[in-house]
Amino acid sequence: MLAACASYHPSPAQQMHSGPSPKLRADNIPQVVQAMTLKEKAHMVVGMGMRFGPPKPGITAPPQKVAGEAGSTYAIPRLGIPSIVMCDGPAGLRILPYRKGDSSKSYYCTAFPVASLLASSWDPALIREVGKAMGSEVRAYGADILLAPAMNIHRNPLGGRNFEYYSEDPLIAGRSAAAMIEGIQSNGVGTSLKHFDANNQETSRNTINEIISERAWHEIYLRGFGIAIHEAHPWTVMSSYNKINGLYASENPELLDTVLRRHWHYQGLVMTDWFGGKDPVAQMKAGNELLMPGTPAQVKSIEDAVKNGSLPVSVLNRNVARVLGAVVKTPSFHHVAYSNHPDLKKDAEVDRRAASESMVLLRNEAQTLPLKPSENQVALFGNTSYHLIAGGTGSGHVNKAYMIELNQGLRDAGFAPDAALEHSYGQYLDSAKARQPKTLPWWKLPPPVPELQLSTLALQQAAQKDEVAVLTIGRISGEGSDRTVKDYFNLSSREQALIDAVSQAFHEQHKKVIVVLNIGSAMNVASWRDKVDAILLAYQPGQEAGHSIADVLSGKVDPSGRLATSFPMRYQDVPSASSFPGTPKDKPIQVVYKEGIYVGYRYYDTHQMQVAYPFGYGLSYTHFRWSGAKLSSSVFHREISVRVTVTNSGSRAGKDVVELYLHAPATTLDKPVHELKAYAKTRMLAPGQSQTLTLVLHPRDLASYDPVKQDWVADAGTYQVQLSRSSKDMVDSLTFALNRVLNLGR
Ligand code: BGC
């Protein structure tokens, strides 16, 4: 709980030392910094604070321009500096839907698909569109910076925030984040690329010391951020809570200065995660220019440090200038009028389409899907079918106006969900909900409602009456905790029993069983998949979930998503299983990234391990033929490109994805057997239609990070280009030579 004041007004005595008062413009930042008092400068690099929970006597909370905002910066009116507003988060704008004294109007936002789903589209153009819609709501509600996208690596499937993150692979993560940034920022509002860096777990997140080899750090945990920053120039970057090799990210000059500023030439602003790090002076020196949400104690330490000489005023000036550099871009600075009326209808359509186009069809035995017109009568099982999960909890949550459940989605698509089942589940969930705690701290999840146990008679009746069974398995998670293997990665015993019972009853009637996975992150499917006929991975699709899922089940949309994260056979197979979430087990203080660069498919494929579903995998309702694969040259010079023609050889319209993995010579360093280096998705191809795709490789795509040379190095030798449908399904391969070693710099 923190006190703060709305804007900083120095006393006349303080102003006497501050010279004339220029008004801030984009081209006079140094002059404005020059004109500021020390106190003003210290306030400029520390946010206005935030209040947790209900108001407490004697504590003034900072005023909120946008109710529910996550934080804001100080205004200094005499210098024309406005306060700027920051809001969460990655799946849509998170603000309060209602305002005190204003019951006539709601302030809902659209809950868009979570990042793990969007990444599965392998379609930056689609993600850009989602970003554009999301950013339009930021602008319409008068906020300046959306605290998104989040792009840490799916190091382990138990990561509580994996749903907010894109992939186990830095190329997909980086390109997806870049597209999201471009889309959001096209509205003239800012983003905050987070959490820089390696916030790959929630357990002990504020203190955990992550021991990461230099090579893994550069190749896996920094690379995606580098791509996003290079391609999309986010206005701000948010440093992460954790320590990396002993230093808090927000106090780490190598991360924030050497890598971000010097090697990547980043020009924007770095802010802390909320209450991240410990030492404001170390943060200032490291290049973490803004401390969020900000405390009076931080302001004081900074002022004191300048006075006692432990913080050079030049460092403070630099940081203030960078904060002002962000301020001058914002709608608040430009006095942009805002409507408080985003086009929620249009944005809901974007959510619906983006979600259905990104879903991954994992299993489709004997063409179970799409549902046939005769399969109109659907038996809908699983609590989650009637209570779909739009997205995760914590700062990734969005206050949406409504949720389309699966029974409604199917009904709207012309199907008839079994009314008796609807009734039983409705009653069961209503009474379970009534027993749930009424209020919970923001980081706490309500206890999961055990699956409804249906009688054998009810199941048999449904199997006789209905033509097909659809069963949804749900998982939710969020900030503050990681998940467990029991009942989270694995099915609970009730879920297992439900799958068994439904499959038995429907298969006895020669009817099909389809499972929909409404989850945030990879889970065990290998132990039960053979019992069912089809599996659709819907992830957490946002508020139109029921429509998006029905669009794929009905065949209105051809599934064209591909896994951006491997689904392992068992939890024990995960390369980080033995080290996650660190030691000591009960309250970890340190986690050693023992697997190094061998994360996800880099590990499974190099060690020829079986997985349930590989990275890059996904089925379609149609078929595609690839032909004419050709390299632009047999020798690599500045770049090399590969062309391949994709033809829809099936009978339905659809989109296909070509994945390019590179097998590089391992002369000086060990290398994964191959790594994803490019990908491209076709437009919608009607049956018989073709499209030629061109995928380009640049020097850095050939290189690995050499910790001895401290440089990205591409070895001379023969490179194999693999054109694949997944990391384990190569369709065609071509080779080229690199005639000399390339040292590329960091
Ligand atoms: C989260 C950030 C979020 C911030 C502000 C923190 O707890 O880690 O992702 O943007 O809160 O809500």
Boltz pocket constraint, residues with backbone or C-beta under 6 A from the ligand:
constraints:
  - pocket:
      binder: B
      contacts: [[A, 70], [A, 88], [A, 89], [A, 147], [A, 194], [A, 273], [A, 274], [A, 395], [A, 479]]
      max_distance: 6.0
